[in-house]
């Protein structure tokens, strides 16, 4: 499965980047391709391309601040608080697998 996502927290410092890495690690450990864009205090990093979004099976938006979802309009989007992904990223990936039958 191809997973893309965005992480963004209120401070835009630690949690944004920690959660991105946790989701990436959990997805790859489960055998999936994954790229997570971070939207932190320094701006967007690891920005998703239109092609990566088009090729994705699912989009994970883990955030506590507003994230523009327009570019994910026709995609399956999992929209969760950043704390949910922080606490149990493996469970997040397993739940997505179950719902998508992957």
CORMOBEL-V323713 format. One line per field, one symbol per residue. ss: DSSP state (2 for helix, 1 for strand, 0 for the rest). phi: phi as a letter, one per 20 degrees, with the letter a starting at -180 (. if undefined). A space follows every 50 residues. Layout:
ss=???
phi=???
//
This chain:
ss=01111111000002222222222222222000111111110011100002 22222001111110000002220000111112222220222222222222 00
phi=.ddcacdbdfemdffgeffgfffgfffffendebcdedddfeneclffeg ffffefebddddbccfcfegfdgddfdddcfffffffbfffgffffgffe md
//
